[in-house]
Amino acid sequence: MDAYVGEIRVFAGTYAPVGWALCDGSLLDISGNEMLYSLIGTTYGGNGQTNFALPDLRGRVPIHAGTNPQTGTSYTSGERAGVETVTLLSNQLPVHTHTVNATATPGASPTPINNVSAAASIYNYGDSTLAPVVPMNANTLSSVGSGQAHDNMMPSLAVTFIICTEGLYPDFP
């Protein structure tokens, strides 16, 4: 079965077979690669005078170019999208509350871990309608997190993407 020039395949090897090239962003001379250049031009880079670039799929997931009918998001061939890490902002966190239950009566143990307060009087500090409302120490609640980016990558398996440089020229419909 012959391949079409410009066809991209997944290959289990670590090299590009004869008539194929790695999708690693390499620059190719236009001279000697006219068929492939006529299909992809400078979509992936190059100067368009003497060279052009192959797609670079290292660390990338290919997606279909076009407009997503559900979201309206549009991508053109060669466009890069997405990031490997994300730093969330407070406005991206879901709305939520934290209720603190406590007592004004001293406990029966100096160690609160794995102990239950001996008092029967529990105050819900999250409900200002209950009495007595007691202000908490400013150090009781604090912000958490380091403000650093977190990993945003889906589980992946690295394979080799190759592009056909010699083969059948695809007919235009």
N, C-alpha and C positions, 0 to 999 in steps of 0.2 A: 504494500500500500504506500503510495507516494504521499508526501506531505506538501501542503501549500506553503509557499514562501510567506513568512510573517506569522505562521501558526506557532503558538506557544504550547508547550507540553511540559508535564511534570516527568522528571527522569530520576530513577533511583541511583544512578551513578553520580560520581563527583566531577565528571568532565562532560564536555559537549562532543557528541559523535560527529563524524565528518558530515558537513553540510548543515550543521547546527552551531549555534553560539550560545554561551551562557547569558542569561538575562541578568547581567551584573553592571549595566550602565556603561559598558565599554564603548569607546568611540571607534567606528569603522570608517574606512575611506569610502567615499561615494563610488569612486572608480573601482570597479570589480564587484560592487554590491548594488548595482543600479536597480535591480528588481525590488530588493527589500527597501531601498531608499524611496522608491516610487510609492510604496505602500505606507511607510511610517514617517517619512520626511524627518523633520526636526521635532517631532512630537515629544521625544524624550531627551532632547538636547542636541548639541553639536552646532557647528556654525553654518551648515547648509551650503557652504561653498566647496569645501573639500571633505567634510566628514559629517557624520550623524551619530547619535547615541542609541544604543539598544535600551530597552526597558530595564530598569534596575528593580528587581523583585526581592533583593536581599532584605530580610526583616520586614517584608510587606505582604499583605494579603490582597490578591487581585479582586477587584469588584467590577461589575459591568458598567460601562460608560452609559450615560443617559439620565433620564429623570425618573425618580421613584414616584409612582402615581399616588402612593399613600401619604408621603411626606412632602412631595414637591421638591425634594433635594435633588440637585442636578450635578453630575460629574462629567467632565470632558476627558477624552483619552489623554493619558499622560499626567493628569492632575493627581497630586498627592493629597491625602486626607488622613485625619486621625493622628493621635499621639500615643506614645508608649507609657507616659506617666501623666497623672492629673493631680493638681492641687485643688481640693474642694474648698469652696468659700462657704461661709456660714449661711448664705441665702440658698445654697444648694442642699442643705440638710433638711430632712422632713421636720415639720412642726411637731414638737413633743414637749411633755412636761415631766418633771421628776417630783414625786411626792415624798416628803421626808416625815416619817413617823418617829416621834421621840417622847420622852417623859421628863417632867421636871423633878421627879422623885429619884433619889440616888439608887443605883442598882445594887444588887447583893454581891457582885463580884467586881474586882478591879480590872478584870480582863473581859472586854465585851465580846471577844471572838468565841463563837459557839456557845454563848450564854444568852439567856432570855432575861429581859428586864424583870425584876421582881415586882415592879409597880403595876397597879391595875389602871392607872390613869395615863393614857396615851394621848398625846396631842398630835393632830394632823397639821403640820406647819404649812402644807400646801393649801389649806382652806382657811381664809381669813375670817370666816364667820364663826369659827369655833373659838372659845375663850379658854384660858388666857392666850392671847397672841404674844409670843415671845420672840424678839428679834434674835436672829442667829449671828454668831460671830462672823465677821467678814471673811475669815479664812476657812469657814466651813465648806463653802462652795467656791469652786474656781474653774476657770477654763481648762480644757484638756486639749491635747493634740500638740503637734510640733509645727504645724503649718507646712510640712514637707509634702512633696508629691508622693503619690502611691502608685504602685504598678497597675497598669490598665490593660495588660495584655491577656488575651484569652489563651487557654492551653494550646500549645502549638507543637508541630513536628517539622523540623527543617528538612526540606527536600530541594532538589535542583530543578530550576526552571530553565528551559532551553527554548530558543527561537529558531525556526527553520530559515536558513540563509540560501539554500539551494534546493529547488524542487519545482513543483508546478506553480505557475502564476495564476492566482485566483481571478476568475472572470468577474467583472462587475455585473450586477443584475440589470 
